[in-house]
Amino acid sequence: MNSSLPILYSFRRCPYAMRARLAIKNAAINVELREVVLRSKPQQLLDISAKATVPVLQLHDDSVIDESLDIMNWALACNDTDNWLQEENTATISQLIQWNDGGFKYYLDRYKYADRYPEHDALFYRQQGEQFLIECESRLAQTRFLCSHTISLADMAIFPFIRQFAHVNLDWFQSSQYTQLNQWLFNHLDSPLFVAVMKKYPAWQIDNEMTRF
């Protein structure tokens, strides 16, 4: 690896890449950011990851982390100043993320691209996804964040996907019964951390100057 920093292959709008960038930025870890065009992935990415899906993190020893949650945990193992890991809530955090990454993501994809899944209409897929929204709303009615009164890994791993779900039909979401979830999402979207990780960068090319993130 020629870079003096770990290399993060990312795509700005991908929720998996978002959550990896959130953890890296919050841990104050500098990486070289390589913004990927998904329809034209660079050979350097293909060479290090058989999946070639973002995010992918290449470390100094050429080891590769190509799962977003693993990248988050790597960053937090380096620096978890804000206690996102919340050891007392480990089981709950894990359960919520598994639900998000499993059943909720399954219905999110079908809700967003309902024309690709004609077995049911968009309303059906939305209602199935709402089971997760109901759980989140219930939790947020009791505590400021999903697991406690402080931000945890669950909040940061999940909110990019809630954002995506909301934007399928933003008018519906903002006028829905999920008032606590709306406020929680707004607070994340309005945070300096999210604004920082959503800065736009040009697509990476091999002769570009290094983008320090």
DAJOMO-V38297 format. One record per helix or strand of 2 or more residues. SS is the DSSP state (A for helix, B for strand). FROM is the first residue (numbers start at 0). TO is the last residue. If there is no record, write none. Layout:
# DAJOMO-V38297
ss	from	to
SS	FROM	TO
SS	FROM	TO
This chain:
# DAJOMO-V38297
ss	from	to
B	5	9
A	14	25
B	30	34
A	42	47
B	55	57
B	63	64
A	67	77
A	86	111
A	113	115
A	121	139
A	152	167
A	169	173
A	178	188
A	191	196
